[in-house]
Amino acid sequence: MAIALNQMTKLVFSRTMKDVTWRNSRLLRELDPRAIEAMKRQPGKDMIIFGSGSIVSQLTQQGLIDEYQFAVCPIFLGSGQPLLSGLSKRLRLDLVEDRALPSGDVMLRYGRPT
């Protein structure tokens, strides 16, 4: 996994970082929907977002996410944050795949209705 991550192009969204040192990384101060649309039109592999509910929320509001994947881990923590916030309208998704993993977790894939 580490080898694949090092080879991937990475976009890092931050208003506070001065620079990024991870190989194949670019630092972006803000999300530009037109730039993301242009990236999606380019040939190549799918884009993946790791660990940023605020970026996912912004991309969702712009209609730029084609598929959502959730790993459901059966652990009760008592409190937490919503997955997405600040959405101005309801988003309907269709279940594409559900898969039980050996760990007891469940992987859920959802796509926008066609």
N, C-alpha and C positions, 0 to 999 in steps of 0.2 A: 504494500500500500504506500509506503514512504517513497519508493522509487517513482511510482505513478504520480503522486502528489508533487514531487519535485519537478517532474517533466511538464506538468500541466501549466497553462497560462492562468495566473491568479490575479483577480482584481480585488484590491483591498480598499474598502471605503472607510475613510477616517478623516475627521477634521482636526485631529490633534497630533497624529504621527507626522514626523518630519520626513521620513523616508522608509522604504521597505527593503529588506536585505534578502528575503527569501527568493531563491532562483525563479525566474520567469514571472515576477510579480510587478504589478503597476499600482501606484497609489492614486486613488481618485477622491477628491474632496466632497463631491456630491453626485447623486445619481442623475444621469441625463437619459431620459427615456428614448430619445432619438438615437443615441449611441448604442443603447442596448438593442433596439430594433435592428440597427445596422449589423451588429454582431450576430444576431440570430439569423440573418440572411446569408451570412458567410458559410462556405462549406466547412465541414468539420464535425466534431462530436458535440454532444449536448452540453449545455452549461448546467452547473450544479451550484447551489447556494448552501453553505455550511454556516450555521450559527448566527444568523442575523435576522431576527424577527422584524426589525425596522426596515431592512432592505426588502424582505419578502413582502411586507405590507405595502411598501411603495410600488414594487413591481406588480403586485396584485391589483392595486388601484389603477395602474396603467394598462392592465390586461396583457401583461407580458409573460406570464407564467403559463405554460402549457400543461404541466403535470406537477402534482404535489405527492411526495412520498413521506409517510409517517411511520416511524417505528414506535409501537406501543409497548412499553415496558410495564409489567404489572407490579408497580411499586407505589404505595401511597406515601406522599410526602407531607401532606397537610395544608400546603399553600403553594402558590405559584403564580405565574404570569400567563395571560392568554397567549396563544400562538401568534395571533395577528391582532393589531389594534389600529384604530383610526380609519377603518374601512367605511366608505360613505354609502355603500350599497351591499345588499346581500349577494353572495356568490354561490351559485349552485354548482356542485361537482358530481361527476359520475364515478362510481367505483370501477376501477379497471382491473385490479388484482388484490387479493388478500392471501397472505401466505404465513402460516405458522412456522416459526423458526425453532430449532432444537433447544434454544435457550429458554423457550416459553414466551418470548416476545412475538409480536405479530407485525408484519410489514404490510402496510396499506398503501395502495397507489390510487390516486384520484386524478381525473382529467376534466377539462372543461367540456361541457356537452357539445356534441358536434351537430 
